[in-house]
Amino acid sequence: MDNRWFEDEELEQLPWRNWKNGGGSWIFADEAEVLSNKIRMKGTIRIDDFIYELRYLDGKVFIVRRLAKGCGEIKGRIKAVAQDKKRCQDIGT
């Protein structure tokens, strides 16, 4: 994946909120306009170990991210996404 539009630090500095089920995280699309526009142009995208896509609910647009399948040695269900690390890891329950 060509991620030259995004610095790792920029992606990690976004105000990601964890999903209640712990399977990923989300932000409002207007909190990351460059990323949102790229997803609109390309569809679902992968940057490093994460899959990013747009979701629509009640007239609002969200960017959701989740760890890519087959990423690292993750076993079982991912309980949370560490906001300070973007490498694949099982961070436990």
Buried (B, 14 or more C-beta within 10 A) or exposed (E): EEEEEBEEEEBEEBEBEBBEEBBBBBBBBEBBEEBBEBBEEEEEBBBBBBBBBBEEEEEEBBBBBBBBEEBEEBEEEBEBBEBEEBEBBBEEE
